[in-house]
Amino acid sequence: MNTSKPYIGRFAPSPTGPLHFGSLVCALGSYLDAIAHGGQWLVRMEDLDPPREDPGAAERILHTLQRHGLHWHGPLMWQSQRHARYEAVLEQLRQRGLLYSCHCSRAQIRKRGSHDNLACRTGALNGDTGSPGALRLHSTGGVERFEDIWQGTQRHEIGEDTILKRRDGLYAYQLAVVVDDIDQGITHIVRGADLLDTSGAQQFLFRTLGAVPPQFGHLPLVMGPDGRQKLSKQNHAPAIDDNCPAQNLCHALKFLGFHPPAELASEAPEHILNWAAARWQRQQLDARNRQLG
């Protein structure tokens, strides 16, 4: 990571539903790490998958952030407005001979136990070569290493060529997130530990596109009531109540290792955030990471 660059962080929700408590923890953690290091905090709406999106969710997410004092710096980015940019990057990779069309179905990959790019290139094991294929990046066999802020030394083997454009014609998350991070000048990515496994492939794509990868930091996950599944939209996590932002922030601060005084819950969100940013220490999450690990 190029530490000479000014800190630029981001929060990038998908509009598949309203923010829940786990989302608020990620937003707050990324915001505080940026502000405490004198940086900027950007917001990007990852509205890349219309079939999964919930109408009105994007506006509600932005309203929730504002109600909690989490005001972003700079313009809001919408992935749905960046298709031409993604296509231009794909064309660059195509001209470098780094892309190929893959017609393998998930069932075929499961049957073989892994994705075989030789089968894709020769057309073997595929009876429907006339159907649209996914675009994959030649990346199998690479090993990516990095130091995560909270999860420590990481070694990720890339066991499957990364899909950059899906068979249904939609741009893949891995392509969009890396291109957006490059274009926004992101230097630090603070997000939930559920995305840790995507970091190796993303770092590989950063370097393939000639960019310096950002510093990754993966926060411990907020678990559901059963303690086994992460709190998520898929698991029907309740939406954040925008009518009590101070209490929500204090609850999230406790998860992040703070010990806010009781009277802080009656303050305005901006005051709470200033209080927390002045006291933010990355190591305060170490005990929780050990507990969850």
Residue pairs with C-beta under 8 A, 6 or more apart in sequence:
1 187
1 212
1 213
1 214
1 215
2 187
2 212
5 185
5 187
6 38
6 39
6 40
6 187
7 34
7 37
7 38
7 39
7 40
7 187
7 188
8 34
8 39
8 40
8 42
8 184
8 185
8 186
8 187
8 188
9 30
9 31
9 33
9 34
9 39
9 40
9 41
9 42
9 186
9 187
9 188
9 189
9 190
10 30
10 41
10 42
10 43
10 44
10 181
10 184
10 186
10 189
11 26
11 27
11 30
11 31
11 41
11 42
11 43
11 44
11 65
11 70
11 72
12 43
12 44
12 45
12 46
12 177
12 180
12 191
13 19
13 23
13 27
13 43
13 45
13 46
13 61
14 45
14 46
14 47
14 48
14 49
14 52
14 53
15 45
15 46
15 47
15 53
15 54
15 57
15 58
15 61
16 49
16 52
16 53
16 54
16 57
16 233
17 54
17 57
17 233
17 239
18 54
18 57
18 60
18 61
18 64
18 239
18 240
19 27
19 60
19 61
19 64
19 65
19 239
19 240
20 231
20 232
20 233
20 237
20 238
20 239
20 240
21 222
21 231
21 237
21 238
21 240
21 248
21 251
21 252
22 192
22 221
22 222
22 230
22 231
22 232
22 237
23 240
24 64
24 68
24 240
24 248
24 249
24 252
25 192
25 219
25 222
25 252
25 255
25 256
26 190
26 191
26 192
26 219
27 65
27 68
27 70
28 68
28 70
28 249
28 252
28 253
28 256
28 276
29 190
29 219
29 256
30 41
30 190
30 191
31 41
31 70
31 273
32 256
32 273
32 276
32 277
32 280
33 39
33 188
33 190
33 217
33 280
33 282
34 40
34 41
34 188
34 190
35 41
35 273
35 277
35 280
36 277
36 278
36 280
37 188
39 187
39 188
40 73
40 74
41 70
41 72
41 73
42 72
42 73
42 74
42 77
42 184
42 186
43 62
43 65
43 72
43 76
43 77
44 76
44 77
44 78
44 79
44 180
44 184
45 58
45 61
45 62
45 76
45 77
45 78
45 79
45 80
46 79
46 173
46 176
46 177
47 53
47 58
47 78
47 79
47 80
48 79
48 80
48 170
48 171
48 173
48 176
49 170
50 80
50 170
60 239
62 76
63 242
64 240
64 242
65 71
65 72
67 242
67 245
67 269
68 240
68 242
68 245
68 248
68 249
68 269
69 245
69 249
69 268
69 269
69 270
69 272
69 273
70 269
70 273
77 180
77 184
79 171
79 176
79 180
82 176
82 179
82 180
83 171
85 179
85 183
86 165
86 171
86 175
86 176
86 179
89 175
89 179
89 209
90 99
90 135
90 164
90 165
90 175
93 99
93 137
93 164
93 208
97 138
98 137
98 138
98 208
99 135
99 136
99 137
99 138
99 164
100 117
100 120
100 121
100 135
100 136
100 138
100 161
101 120
101 133
101 134
101 135
101 136
102 115
102 117
102 120
102 133
102 134
102 135
102 136
102 161
102 163
103 120
103 123
103 126
103 128
103 129
103 131
103 133
103 134
103 167
104 115
104 116
104 119
104 120
104 125
104 126
108 125
108 126
109 115
112 119
112 125
114 159
114 160
115 140
115 160
115 161
116 125
117 136
117 138
117 140
117 161
118 124
119 125
119 126
120 126
120 133
120 136
123 129
131 167
132 167
132 168
132 169
133 167
134 163
134 165
134 166
134 167
134 172
135 163
135 164
135 165
136 161
136 162
136 163
136 164
137 161
137 162
137 163
137 164
137 205
137 208
138 161
139 158
139 161
139 162
139 201
139 204
139 205
139 208
140 158
140 159
140 160
140 161
141 158
142 157
142 158
142 200
142 204
143 155
143 156
143 157
143 158
143 200
144 154
144 155
144 156
144 158
144 199
144 200
144 201
144 203
144 204
145 153
145 154
145 155
145 156
146 154
146 199
146 203
146 213
146 216
147 153
147 154
148 154
148 196
148 199
148 216
148 217
148 218
149 190
149 215
149 216
149 217
149 218
149 282
150 217
150 218
150 219
150 220
150 282
150 285
150 286
150 289
151 193
151 196
151 218
151 289
154 196
154 199
154 200
154 216
156 197
156 199
156 200
156 201
156 203
157 200
158 200
158 201
158 204
162 172
162 174
162 201
162 204
162 205
163 172
163 174
164 171
164 172
164 174
164 175
165 171
165 172
165 175
166 172
173 198
174 198
174 201
174 202
174 205
175 205
177 202
178 202
178 205
178 206
178 209
178 211
179 209
180 186
181 189
181 206
181 214
182 206
182 209
182 211
186 214
187 214
187 215
188 214
188 215
188 217
189 214
189 215
189 216
189 217
190 217
190 218
190 219
191 217
191 218
191 219
192 218
192 219
192 221
192 230
193 218
193 219
193 220
193 221
194 221
194 230
195 218
196 216
196 218
199 216
199 218
202 213
203 213
203 216
206 212
206 213
206 214
207 213
217 282
219 256
219 285
220 285
220 288
220 289
220 292
221 230
221 231
221 292
222 230
222 231
222 255
223 229
223 230
223 231
223 292
224 230
224 231
224 232
224 235
224 237
229 235
231 237
240 248
241 248
245 269
246 264
246 265
246 266
246 267
246 268
246 269
246 272
247 265
249 269
249 272
249 273
249 276
250 260
250 264
250 265
250 272
253 260
253 272
253 276
254 260
255 288
256 284
256 285
257 281
257 284
257 285
257 287
257 288
258 276
258 279
258 284
260 272
260 275
260 276
264 271
264 272
264 275
267 275
